[in-house]
Structures are given as C-alpha cells and as structure tokens.
Amino acid sequence: MTPEELQKKGALYVERVMDGFERYASKVVHMGEREAAAYMRRLKEENGADGAYLDFYYHFLDDDAKQRVLSVLNEEQQEYIRGLDGSGELIYPLTEELIDIAARLNDREMLFCTVYFTKEPCTLWGNYKQEYVIFTQK
C-alpha cells in the first residue's frame, strides 16, 4: 500500500514527525514492549482489521542493518519478516505478528515503526527511550 492509498482510507499520514506536530494534536506516552503491543491490539480491535496499518522499512535497509534488526527477533518473527513482500511495499496491514515485531523493534530502538488507524484516525509513531508520539485530529 502506498501513503496515498493509506490517506484515502482516512489515516493521518505523517512523513516527518515535525510535520505531525504542526498538523495534528499530539501527546507523548511512555510504553514498554508489552504495553505498546497491548495498546496496538486495543486500537486494532477498535478500528477493525481493515483499519490498522504499519509502515515497515525493513526491506529498504542494507544487509548489515537487516541483520541487526533480525538479531533482536525470535526465529518465528524472523521468518515472518522474510516472508513479507519486499518489492517496494512500505505499508502493510497490521497483523498480530507485526504488532509483536513492531513493539519489539521500537522498544529496542532497532527499527522504528509507525502504526496507522483509520476508523478513528490515530497515528502511533515509534520513538526513542520507549516513547511513542500519538497523533490525532485537532
């Protein structure tokens, strides 16, 4: 899915975090891996399976960076990532597996992922030190 397609579904697409601060209401919350995964699951349930997406840059990384990312994931998660279509895709439907992967990668500061919800528009931007920026409409 492209950013344009995501926006047509109602997502608050944020290309640069500073743009998000200018365009949307925001708050910063501190969440560890488990808390972040639970929060993403709750928002996915509220927005439905067709209203939750994740941007995932793994396939755009060089080989060394990919290895660093994989080093913090378990074997099942590594296989899941390898099985994703890497032909230029950036935005994926948010699956249970991707929730756990994104929470782990954000928590370990290995690859920041952004999660978009479209039914009740909200964007969850992974950040440093277990902080997440949550963007909503003003």
Legacy VTK file of the C-alpha trace (Angstrom):
# vtk DataFile Version 3.0
C-alpha trace
ASCII
DATASET POLYDATA
POINTS 138 float
0.000 0.000 0.000
1.192 3.499 -0.749
0.962 6.512 1.567
-1.642 8.000 -0.772
-3.817 4.885 -0.530
-3.442 4.957 3.239
-4.580 8.588 3.368
-7.620 7.783 1.215
-8.620 5.258 3.887
-8.614 8.069 6.433
-5.204 7.688 8.052
-3.269 10.616 9.458
-0.146 10.034 7.394
2.935 11.619 8.930
6.055 11.592 6.787
8.179 13.606 9.237
7.455 13.838 12.926
7.767 17.640 12.920
5.032 17.805 10.263
2.842 15.761 12.578
3.366 18.187 15.442
2.309 21.060 13.183
-0.739 19.413 11.610
-2.229 17.282 14.397
-2.895 17.167 18.105
-0.223 15.099 19.793
0.859 13.597 23.051
3.904 11.590 24.055
3.416 8.427 26.085
5.960 6.060 27.585
5.304 2.368 26.907
7.445 -0.709 27.222
7.240 -3.532 24.710
4.298 -5.365 26.288
2.311 -2.219 26.993
2.850 -0.946 23.432
1.750 -4.278 21.936
-1.378 -4.300 24.123
-2.171 -0.709 23.126
-1.767 -1.524 19.417
-4.018 -4.565 19.822
-6.711 -2.486 21.528
-6.607 0.164 18.776
-6.665 -2.534 16.092
-9.746 -4.072 17.702
-11.451 -0.659 17.837
-10.575 0.134 14.209
-11.045 -3.320 12.707
-8.594 -5.412 10.720
-9.106 -3.238 7.640
-8.439 -0.055 9.615
-4.961 -0.771 11.005
-1.660 -0.491 9.111
2.058 -0.428 9.808
4.899 1.191 7.928
7.840 -1.148 7.841
11.130 -0.134 6.251
12.953 -3.434 6.734
13.143 -4.221 3.008
14.758 -0.846 2.325
17.683 -1.480 4.705
21.134 -2.637 3.660
22.155 -6.190 4.551
24.066 -5.228 7.711
21.120 -3.250 9.073
18.750 -6.130 8.244
20.965 -8.484 10.255
20.899 -6.115 13.248
17.100 -5.976 13.073
16.806 -9.750 12.861
19.166 -10.197 15.810
16.543 -8.995 18.314
13.700 -11.130 16.936
12.901 -14.763 17.606
13.062 -17.318 14.807
9.327 -17.185 14.028
9.417 -13.389 13.778
12.465 -13.548 11.517
10.678 -15.978 9.196
7.580 -13.792 9.172
9.596 -10.761 8.074
11.404 -12.739 5.407
8.018 -13.857 4.086
6.704 -10.324 3.615
6.594 -8.990 0.092
9.643 -6.758 -0.160
9.012 -5.493 -3.673
8.785 -1.847 -2.762
5.993 -2.207 -0.215
6.237 0.124 2.733
2.820 -0.087 4.390
1.303 -3.396 5.452
-1.973 -4.414 7.087
-1.321 -4.693 10.828
-1.275 -8.366 11.772
-0.843 -9.917 15.200
2.692 -10.888 14.219
3.543 -7.360 13.095
2.231 -5.932 16.363
4.719 -8.037 18.333
7.534 -7.328 15.880
6.914 -3.574 15.834
6.677 -3.391 19.631
9.968 -5.279 19.971
11.811 -3.243 17.324
10.567 0.086 18.698
11.421 -0.983 22.258
14.955 -1.981 21.282
15.378 1.095 19.035
16.331 -1.168 16.128
13.769 -0.011 13.564
11.077 2.494 14.355
7.664 1.615 13.011
4.626 3.835 12.668
1.142 2.415 13.116
-1.893 3.993 11.457
-5.514 3.560 12.433
-8.224 4.776 10.075
-11.695 4.305 11.586
-10.871 6.596 14.484
-7.846 8.304 12.935
-4.785 7.976 15.102
-1.111 7.552 14.313
1.313 5.930 16.720
4.901 6.977 15.944
7.654 4.797 17.460
10.388 6.826 19.085
13.464 6.679 21.311
13.521 5.693 25.003
10.228 3.773 24.833
8.322 6.919 23.926
5.551 6.984 21.378
4.066 10.082 19.821
0.330 9.722 19.312
-1.191 11.978 16.667
-4.930 12.647 16.433
-7.097 15.271 14.753
-7.014 18.737 16.345
LINES 1 139
138 0 1 2 3 4 5 6 7 8 9 10 11 12 13 14 15 16 17 18 19 20 21 22 23 24 25 26 27 28 29 30 31 32 33 34 35 36 37 38 39 40 41 42 43 44 45 46 47 48 49 50 51 52 53 54 55 56 57 58 59 60 61 62 63 64 65 66 67 68 69 70 71 72 73 74 75 76 77 78 79 80 81 82 83 84 85 86 87 88 89 90 91 92 93 94 95 96 97 98 99 100 101 102 103 104 105 106 107 108 109 110 111 112 113 114 115 116 117 118 119 120 121 122 123 124 125 126 127 128 129 130 131 132 133 134 135 136 137
